[in-house]
Amino acid sequence: MNIVMPDLVLAAGTMQAFGLQERLDAARAAGFSGISLFAADLEKWAAEGLDAETVGARIADAGLWISEVEIIGNWLPGASGKQDMPQWLVEFLQRMTPDHVLDLAQRVGARGVSIADLLGAENPSSLISRHFADICERAAQAGLYVALEFIPTGSVPTLEAAWDVVDAAGARNGGLMIDSWHFFRGGSQLETLVSIPGDRIFAVQIGDGPAAAEADLDEAMAHSRLLPGAGEMNLSALQASLAKTGTAAPVAVEVFSDAFAGRSADEVATECMRAAKDLIKGDKR
């Protein structure tokens, strides 16, 4: 059977320790076709004299494209931060407003933006859908899509909750981001995934972890994810379910991991590419 390899993306979360040129050289050498960026990356590089337009030009010159600028984090009423959340993170997320992230994404030449609630705002699904639809309308004017990412510790914790929001919003440029780590840690169901139209899945992110959930999900989410195939999550079942939807979404390797400390950008990118190919080809569980 011929296996169609999706476009592979090297995610910002995996490469957050590295500068722009290191990321570009490593991504290109490893064979990735695109990268994602954090809005914070663009803020940092702007402070160093590289505006978003220049960053976008350098990425294009490297033969790469930008999937998403991540992440709109301040978009729901009551988003004041969870009780144990560090103040620096609260302040960072509150700065990630729709206007700010959409502007950066348009200027850098990204295809879309991601959006999620990590601040723990408590709102009914109907209200979340209205806010999501409003942001989609604004993004459409900039030619961008909006991919809603469900976060187990946020107000949209599962695929089921995220699909309710996206479906109710009814925006053509509004869809889902399927993150394998969040999928399994939040208890999302494969049966739900196969029922979703593939053209409403805009982005896929893959990473791994132990079978048993960590005691502190927020801590593990940001520091101890594993390469695809290095953990015990049923990534092959997730991959098979995604294939059944018919989605053509690119697949990003997103591994927030302190274990990458001291590794070179080339080493990290090469390992990510190997792990992604092994998963998609079925060489790993």
Secondary structure, DSSP 8 states (H G I E B T S, - for coil): -------EEE-TTTSTTS-HHHHHHHHHHHT-SEEEEEHHHHHHHHHTT--HHHHHHHHHHTT-EEEEEEEE---STT----TTS-HHHHHHHHH--HHHHHHHHHHHT-SEEEE---S-----HHHHHHHHHHHHHHHHHTT-EEEEE--TTSSS-SHHHHHHHHHHH--TTEEEEEEHHHHHHTT--HHHHHHS-GGGEEEEEE-B--SS--S-HHHHHHHB-B-TTSS-S-HHHHHHHHHHHT----EEE---BGGGTT--HHHHHHHHHHHHHHHHHTS--
